[in-house]
Amino acid sequence: MSLTHPHEAILLPGDILFLPSLWPHTASPTSGISIAVNVFFRDLECGYAVGKDVYGNRDLQAYEKGRQDIAKVVKTFEKLPSNAQSFYLQRLVAEFQDKSLNI
């Protein structure tokens, strides 16, 4: 299940598209010439990304670690019957969503 909500924008000559800091994105010209100017605002003092990330293309370090942690949690349920796996993992997701809404 994807929680992304893509947006599409068609820019006309002279238009500018501002993307907020840390906003994942992709772009492609529909025709003709396209010019992109990148300005990287480093508004995080630390924990931006693991290793070198000159162009700001990597996910946040906390997100990458969180994905690894989730993989470990899911692995602990591997030996349970699939209906039990599903029930408890969905329950954990609901708890996580509940806690994240209180941040």
WOUR-V936140 format. One record per pair of residues at least 6 apart in sequence whose ideal C-beta (glycine too) atoms are under 8 Angstrom apart, sorted by the first residue. I is the first residue (numbers start at 1). J is the second residue. Records with the same first field share a line. If there is no record, write none. Layout:
BEGIN
I = J + J
END
This chain:
BEGIN
9 = 17
10 = 30
11 = 17
17 = 27
19 = 25
21 = 41 + 43
22 = 56 + 60
27 = 34 + 36
28 = 34
38 = 55 + 56
40 = 55 + 56
42 = 48
44 = 60
47 = 60 + 61 + 62
48 = 56 + 58 + 60 + 61
49 = 56 + 58 + 59 + 60 + 61 + 64
50 = 58 + 61 + 64
51 = 58
58 = 64
73 = 92
74 = 89
77 = 84 + 85 + 88 + 89
78 = 85
80 = 88
END
